């Protein structure tokens, strides 16, 4: 008797899961965006000497090819993990960018 129940359960699971297949889908595949892009700090060197602003941050992030970007003020607490997809714009106390680097 247990074999009959196990066989019936397996058959029932196969029928239920067959409804999940997408073989008959007519949609075209969508190209996936890369999850991480590597930051190149040289693309953001133009920001050195400029006043920190959201527009500058976004422009520097785009030019560096980074996924994320942030301003780092002199006394900011930061984590020590390295992220190759993040751009750091270091500023002085007057919020003028003094250095750019990735990480």
C-alpha positions as CSV (number, residue, x, y, z in Angstrom):
1,X,0.0,0.0,0.0
2,X,2.7,2.6,0.7
3,X,4.1,2.1,-2.8
4,X,0.8,3.0,-4.3
5,X,0.6,6.2,-2.2
6,X,4.2,7.1,-3.1
7,X,3.6,6.5,-6.8
8,X,0.4,8.5,-6.7
9,X,2.2,11.3,-4.8
10,X,5.0,11.4,-7.4
11,X,2.5,11.4,-10.3
12,X,0.5,14.2,-8.6
13,X,3.7,16.3,-8.1
14,X,4.7,15.8,-11.7
15,X,1.3,17.0,-13.0
16,X,1.3,20.1,-10.7
17,X,4.9,21.0,-11.7
18,X,4.2,20.6,-15.4
19,X,1.9,23.6,-15.2
20,X,5.0,25.7,-14.2
21,X,6.9,25.1,-17.5
22,X,7.4,28.0,-19.9
23,X,8.1,26.0,-23.0
24,X,5.1,27.6,-24.9
25,X,6.1,31.2,-24.1
26,X,6.3,33.4,-27.1
27,X,8.0,36.4,-25.4
28,X,11.5,37.3,-26.5
29,X,14.2,37.0,-24.0
30,X,15.3,40.2,-22.3
31,X,19.0,40.9,-21.9
32,X,20.0,41.0,-18.3
33,X,21.9,44.1,-17.0
34,X,25.2,43.2,-15.3
35,X,24.8,43.2,-11.5
36,X,28.1,44.8,-10.9
37,X,30.2,47.2,-13.0
38,X,33.8,47.9,-12.2
39,X,34.6,51.4,-11.1
40,X,37.4,53.3,-12.9
41,X,38.3,56.3,-10.7
42,X,40.2,58.1,-13.5
43,X,36.8,58.8,-15.2
44,X,35.8,60.9,-12.1
45,X,39.0,62.9,-11.8
46,X,37.2,65.9,-13.2
47,X,35.4,66.2,-9.8
48,X,38.5,67.1,-7.9
49,X,38.3,70.8,-6.8
50,X,34.5,71.0,-7.3
51,X,31.9,71.6,-4.6
52,X,30.0,68.4,-3.6
53,X,26.4,68.2,-4.9
54,X,24.0,65.4,-5.9
55,X,24.5,66.3,-9.5
56,X,28.2,66.0,-9.3
57,X,28.0,62.7,-7.5
58,X,25.7,61.2,-10.2
59,X,27.9,62.6,-13.0
60,X,31.1,61.2,-11.4
61,X,29.4,57.8,-10.8
62,X,28.3,57.6,-14.4
63,X,31.7,58.6,-15.9
64,X,33.5,56.2,-13.6
65,X,31.2,53.3,-14.5
66,X,30.4,52.6,-10.9
67,X,27.2,51.1,-9.6
68,X,27.3,53.2,-6.4
69,X,28.9,56.4,-5.3
70,X,29.3,58.4,-2.1
71,X,30.8,61.5,-0.6
72,X,33.2,60.9,2.3
73,X,33.8,63.9,4.6
74,X,36.9,64.1,6.9
75,X,35.3,62.7,10.0
76,X,32.8,60.3,8.5
77,X,32.7,56.8,9.9
78,X,33.0,54.3,7.1
79,X,33.0,50.5,6.8
80,X,36.2,48.8,5.6
81,X,34.8,46.4,3.0
82,X,36.1,46.9,-0.5
83,X,33.5,47.2,-3.3
84,X,34.9,47.3,-6.8
85,X,31.6,48.8,-8.0
86,X,31.6,51.9,-5.7
87,X,33.1,55.3,-6.2
88,X,34.3,57.4,-3.2
89,X,34.6,61.1,-3.5
90,X,36.6,62.4,-0.5
91,X,35.9,66.0,0.5
92,X,37.5,68.5,2.8
93,X,35.5,70.3,5.6
94,X,34.2,72.8,3.1
95,X,32.7,69.9,1.0
96,X,35.2,70.4,-1.9
97,X,36.2,67.1,-3.5
98,X,39.9,66.4,-2.8
99,X,40.3,62.9,-4.0
100,X,38.5,60.1,-5.9
101,X,39.0,56.4,-5.5
102,X,37.0,53.2,-5.9
103,X,36.2,50.8,-3.1
